[in-house]
Amino acid sequence: MEQFQVHGASKRRAGGHRRQVITGANASGNLEVLVERVLPDLECQVEVATAVTGFRPIWEAVIKEFFERASPGGLRFSINDGGARPDTVTLRLMQSVQLMEDKA
């Protein structure tokens, strides 16, 4: 099991007022993402827990690109990975931001 965090700066606070959401499912080839609005407005963080070791540089590249695209200020993402590919990681992270920004 490999666990690590990636911290980033955001250009803006993520929209919406939801406090937390969950997307995905921790299953083979997928991942579960818990998002919480708990950080200062211009900070973001992703915590990764994966059974697939040795891919941290790829995770970091995908997450940093996500920070640039989504600008998820104020959000902390906790990922439980079931062997997801990078495109699935990006999809789930973008979905979770969308859910946070939707009107509750």
Buried (B, 14 or more C-beta within 10 A) or exposed (E): EBEEEBEBEBEEBBBBEBEBBEBBEBEEEBBBBBBBBEBEEBBBBBBBBBEEEEBEEEBBEBBEEBBEEBBBBBBBBBBBBBBBEBEBBBBBBBBBBBBBBEEE
